[in-house]
Amino acid sequence: MNRWIVAACFLAFTLAPAAAGDVRLDSYRHPEKEVNRFYNQTYLEGAKGGLMMFNAWARRHGGPAFCMPPDLALTAEQAEEIMLKAADKRQAKAEVPISALLFWGMQDSFPCDKTGGDKAGGENPDNH
């Protein structure tokens, strides 16, 4: 398991643009070059993986941040849609990191039961 995590981190760092510490909303929506679109999508996929790992850890240490259905395999396209929907909902400025928008979008899209138990995902506009 540790080898997989190290390999995933190495891959994420080698594929990311050298000058960028994170990807901002404006550069995600309007990449300067076509290759940057690939880098941005790769970054978003890495952010999704990191959030899934964080949420698994949080589930064991006090409660998850979001509650996805256990049988859902979130695609890159779905993650992008969730992130962009969160940006629109919050009228996010150009400099907001897409990883933060994805996190907020996951909370919007997959809220947890208010009583502390998991809820099998879905949209819940009354949650926020």
C-alpha positions, 0 to 999 in steps of 0.5 A: 500500500505504501509503495502505491501511495509513494508512486502516486505522489511521484507521478502527480509531482512529475506531471504537474506544471513545474511553476504551479503549486496548485491550479487556480480556477481561471487557469483551469477554465482558460488554459494558455496551451492545450497541454496545460488542459491535460495538466489541469485535468491530471491535477484535478484527478490527483486532488480527487484522489487526495480528497478520497483518501482524506475522507477515508481517514476522517471517517475513522477519526471523527466523521467524514467530510462528505458521504458518497454512496459506497458503490459510486466510482467517481469519474474525472468528468463527474469530478470536473462537473462537481468542481465547476458547479461549486465554483458557480454556486459560490461565484468563485474568483479566478484565483480560488484553487480548484482543489478547494472548489472540488472539496466544497462541491463534494460536500454539496453533492454528497452531504452526510446525515446531520445525526452523524451517520452516513447518508447514501449521497445525492444532491441535497440543496437544503444542506447548505 
